[in-house]
């Protein structure tokens, strides 16, 4: 029996071989892991107080209350659970030509490292539409970005793949939770783009590294990525990373 293909399957992994070698990826991920591991919660990107990025924390906490449980049950029944089609569409946005998220992520690094980090993050972002098509999820959608971010963090923490079939339900679950959040209606397209771009790039980084580790094991890099995945999951959901499960019905906390 063939194993289930993960959300970065062999075809996608070959694309990354053309852009990020294992050596450069190892250096890239180590720099990311060190940078984000040394941040305090108040300075981390998901806690930015002046943009819609701060809503990702609110969304994370929100997922743990009764509303997300109702959304999950409604999703299994194939109904909207009191959330209108118009509300669900709010997670999408029209892109502009700005690179706010890229600039923000790169800005955490010393000036000498920024050109390399910018190129690495940019390549990951450019490859994401191909991955989104593979997953059956829309691009330029905050719920899609958050789902890919959580899936990538889960992969990094557990050093195991996430099935393609699990990501779309996760995105739908997140979309319902965000749509039901009244404050989310006030988020501008520019803020949504910044949140989406950042979560896509970080999710792709963690998922791509996990795929490479399956092919070329590296205990030190695996440990660094496990720590990075832990930081991301716990920073977003405010629960121990070991409690997160991503299944065919979305995410749950055990």
N, C-alpha and C positions, 0 to 999 in steps of 0.2 A: 504494500500500500504506500502510495506517495504521501509525504507529509503535506499538511495544509500550507499553501503559500502564504507567506507573511505579507504585510502591507508594504514592504520594500522587497519585492520578489527578485528573482535572478536577473530578469531583464533590466530592472531599474538599477540593480547593483552594478551591472556592466556599464551603465551610463556614468556612474560615479567613478569607475575606474579611470575614465578619461579625464576627470577633473581633479580628483583628490587621491593621491597615492596613499598607501598605508602609512608611510613615514610622515608625510605632511599632515594626514588626518590625525595621527597620534599626537603630533606637536600641537595641532590646532585644538584638539579636544582637551589636551592637558592644560593648555592656556585657559580655555573656557572653564574647565572644572575648578582650577585654582582661583580664577577671578570670581566666579559666582559663589564658591564655598567660603570666600573671605568677606563677602558682603554681609552687612547687618540687614535685618528685615526692612528697616526704614529706608535703606538706600537701594534695595534690590529693585529690578525693573518692574516687577509685578506690583510694587507698592508705590509707584510714581503717583504723587498727589495732585499733579497739575494737568493730568490728561485722563482719558478714558481707560488707560491701562489699569488704573486703580480698581476698575470694575471687575477685573479678573479675580481679584481677591474676594470681592463681594459675591461673584458668581461661584467661586469655590466653596465658600461657606454656605451659600444658598443651596448648593447641591445636597447638603446634608440635612436639610429640614423637610417638613412634610410635603412642601410643594413639589420637590423633585421626585419624591416617592409617588405622588399622584401622577406626575408626568410620565414616570416609568411605567406605571400600571396602564395608563391611557395608551402609551405607545404599543404595549403588548396587545391591546385590544384593537388597535388601529384607529383610534379616535384622537381628537386634538386635546381632550381634557380641559375644555374651557378656554383654550388659546386659539385665537382666530388666525386665519391664513395671513392676514395683513400683519399681525403681530409676529408670526413666524418669519415673515420676510424681512423683518427689521435687522436680522443678523447679517444680511447682505449689504453691500455698499458699492458706490462708484469710485473707482481708483482715481488718484491724482498722480502727478509725476514726482511727488516728494519721496524722500528716502529717510523719513524721520526715525523709523525703527532701526534701520541699518546704522544710521549715524549714532543713535543711542547706544546700541550694542557695541559698536566699534569704539565709542568714546570711553568705555571702561578699561581699555588697554593702554599701555604706555605708547607714546607717539611712534616709536620705532617699530612696533608690532602692528600698527593700525592698517597699513596697506595690505599685509598678508591676511589679517582677520577680515577686512572688508571684502577681499576677493573670495575668501572661503565662504562667508555668509551669503554673498551675492550668488555664488554658484549653487548653493543649496536652495535658495529662493527661486532661482530660474528653473530648477528641475522639478519644483513642486507641482506645477500643473499636470505633468505626466503622471505623477503619483496620485493626484486627486482623481484623474480619469480612471486609473486602475482601481481606486477605492469606490468610485461611484458617488463622490461628494463634490459639491460646487466649490469653485475657487472664489476668492474675494467674499468670504463669509466668516464671521467671527467664530461661529460654532464649529466650523470645519477646522479653523486654526487651533482652537482650544482642544478639539478632539485629537488632532495630530500631535499637539504638544503633550497631552496626557499619555497618549499611546507611546510616544517616543520616550518619555520619562519612565513609563512602566517597563519598556524594553530595556532601557539602560539599567534600571534598578534590579531587574530579575534576570538580565542577560538571556532573554528569550524573546522570540518573535511574537507579534500580535497578528492574529488572522485578519486578512482583508475583510472578512465578513463581520468582524467585530467593530470596525471603525465607524461605519455608517450609522449603526444604532447608537453608538456613543455620541456622534455629532448630532443626531436627532434629539437625543436626551438633553444635551447641552442647549440646543436651540430652543426647546420648550421651556427650559429653566430661565434662559435669558429673556425670552419673549414674555414670560410671566412677570418679570422684574420691571416694575414701573420706571425706575430710574434709567433703565437701558434705553428707553424711548428718547431720552434727551441726548444720547451720545451722537456726535457728529460723524459723518463719513470719514473725515480725516482721522478722528480718534479710533474709529473701527479699523481703518487701514493700518494704523500704527500697532494696534493690538494684534491684528491678524498677521502682519508681516513678522513681528517678533516671535509669536508662538509658532508660526510655520518654520522659521529658520532654526529655532531651538529644537523643535520636534524633529525636523529633518536631521539635524546634527546628531542627536542622540540615537535615532533609528538607524541612520547610516553607519554609525560607529558600531552598533550592535551587530549589524549584518557583517561588517568586516571582521569583527571579533569571532564570529562563528566560522569564518573561513580561515582566519589567521589568529589563533588565540594569543593573548598577551595578558598575563595575570595582572601586571601593574596597571595597564590601561583599563582592564575590566574593573578593577577596584576603584579607579578614578571615576569611571562612568557610573558605577553603582552609587557612589557618593553624590554625584551630580544629579542622578535620577531621584535619589532620596530628597535632596535639597529642593528640587523642583516640585515633586509631589507634595511634600509637607508644607512648602511655602504657599502652594495654591490651595490645597484642601484642608490644611490645618489638622491633619490626622497622621498617625504613623504610616509610613509608606508601605509597610508590610500588610496593612489592612485593605489596600486597594485591590480590587479585582476588575478586570475588563473581560466581559463575556459577550455572547451573542445577543444579549438584551441591553448592553451598555455597560455602565460602571456601577459597582456597588461597594459598600464599605462593610467589611466583616468584623 
